[in-house]
Amino acid sequence: MKNQTFNDGVVNIYSIGNIAEPGNKPKDGLTLKVGQLRYKKRTVGMGRFWIAMQALAKIDMVIRVPLLPNISSQDVAIPIDGEQYKIVQVQQPEDVSPPVLDLSLQRLETKHGIK
């Protein structure tokens, strides 16, 4: 079993939803779900890259984070580069200690507001 470290940076995970004040017109934006989560950068492998391209997606980054049950492909990640990334895929490798998630990320062209 491989022992995993998380030394490459910190990422915040956000959910997308209505961030408008009560009574105002609804406005989609980001609400913090998990803050200050350490990660390890992973290589975007050729297989993952070409499969994403066939699905008309582009994987810009893959990061490995400690296992948390509430991270999903409906969320947005903002790592230390400050860019916003859609979580395209969440995978849980079995041969790693402590338990982890691999998050495949696609850079967002249009940025969301943050609450």
N, C-alpha and C positions, 0 to 999 in steps of 0.2 A: 504494500500500500504506500502510495506517495504522500509525503507530508507537505502541505501547501503553506506558503507564506503570502502575505498581501502587502507588499512593500512599494507598489508603483504609484499610489495616490489614494485620494478619497473621492467618492462619488455620492451624490444625493439622488434619491429616487423620488419621483413625483407622480401623482395621479392627475389625470386630466378631468376637469369638471367645471362647473359654473363657479366663477370667482367674483361675480357681481355682488354688490351690497344688496341686502333685502329691499325689494321694491323697485330696484333698477332693472334695466333690460339685461337678460342673461348674457354672459360673456364667458367663453371657454378660456381656461387658463390652468396653471399648475398649482397644486397644493402639495406641500412636502409630506411624503409618506414615510421615508427612511432617510435620516440624515447622517452624514459623516461615516459612511460605510467604506472601509478600506478595500482596495482591489489589487489584483495582479493582472497586467496586460497579457493577452494571449495572441498567438499568431493567427491571422485570418488565413486558414489553409486554402489550397486551390479547390478542393472539393466543395467546401462551404461557399467560397467565392462564386464558383460557376453555378451551383445550385441556386444561389440567391439571384444571380443574373437571369437564369431561366424563369424565375418567378417575378421578374421585373423589379427586383429589389437590389440594393447595393449594401453590402456589409462593410462599414467603415472601420469598425473596431470591435474586438471581442475582449471582454473583461471577465475575470473570475472573482466572485465575492463569496463571503460566508453564506451558508444556506439560511434563507429566510422564507417562510411559507407564503408571504403576501406579495411577492414580486411577480408581475405578470407581463405579458406582451401588450397589455393595454397602457403601460406606464412609460414615462420619459426619464432618461438618465442624464445628469449633468456632472461629468467628471471634472478633474482639475483644469482642463483646457477651457472650461466655461461654455463650450458648445452644448446645444441640446440634441439628444439622440433618442429616436424611437427605439424601444426594445422590440426587436423583430422576433427573437426566439429566446426561450429560457430552457436550458438543459441542465440536468443534474448528473454529472459523472459519478460513477460508483466506486472508482478505485482511488479516491482521494480522502485524506484525513486532515483537518476536520471536514465534515460534509460541506459541499460548495455548490454554487450555481454558475454556469457559464452564460453570460448575456451577450447575444449578438446585437450590435447597435448600428443603426442607420442615421446619419446626420440629417437633421431637419432643416429644410430650406426656409420655412416660415417659423419663426420663433413664437412661443407662447408667452403670455404675461405670467408673472409669478405672484401668488398671493402671499 
